[in-house]
Amino acid sequence: MAKTVDMRLKTSLLEDTVKKLNKQIQMEGVSSFYYLGMASWAEIHGYKHAAQFLFDHAAEENLHMMKIMKYVNDAGGHAHAPEIKNIRNEFASLREVFETILEHEVAVSKAINNLVDYCFTAKDFGTFQFLQWFVGEQREEEAVSRQMLDFFDLIGEEGQGLYLIDLEIGKFAAQINAAAQTEAK
């Protein structure tokens, strides 16, 4: 009996590329849930603007995950839904939340850069081109994280400091959202 091949599963993607993209899908899914855990913590501690920023960011990270999943599937690979475990839900302070965010975003940038390097070396230029958006996005993510941490240093956490920091996070998030909407048009 002749073996039939499902033509939908034909792909120009290398098997290693699919595995690496699935690993990045996992990382983006974890990112989304990291932000959800942080958002919930911020919300129950009265940081409503920080919570909204974090809830919005969780949704954005989920979109990043879905963008990679769609790319893999459209290219004939098989994207895997991530398994999410061990999400942190407790923090000592709002500053710790944003320090954790910066550490995580730096790790995501490193992972994206390693994936880009792999694609260039493997001559997978389609995936290399696809990932360029993520390279720019990660630069932006790191810059936003650093800006948020600057609020703690510039304003200080004493007295009404945390209240003012929360307000500044809300204003900054509104600026980011407005810029993103303008860019989308």
ABEGO torsion letter per residue (X at the ends): XBBBBBAAABBABBAAAAAAAAAAAAAAAAAAAAAAAAAAAAAAAGBAAAAAAAAAAAAAAAAAAAAAAAAAAAAGBBBBBBBBBGBBABBABAAAAAAAAAAAAAAAAAAAAAAAAAAAAAGBAAAAAAAAAAAAAAAAAAAAAAAAAAAAAAAEABEAAAAAAAAAAAAAAAAAAAAAAAAAX
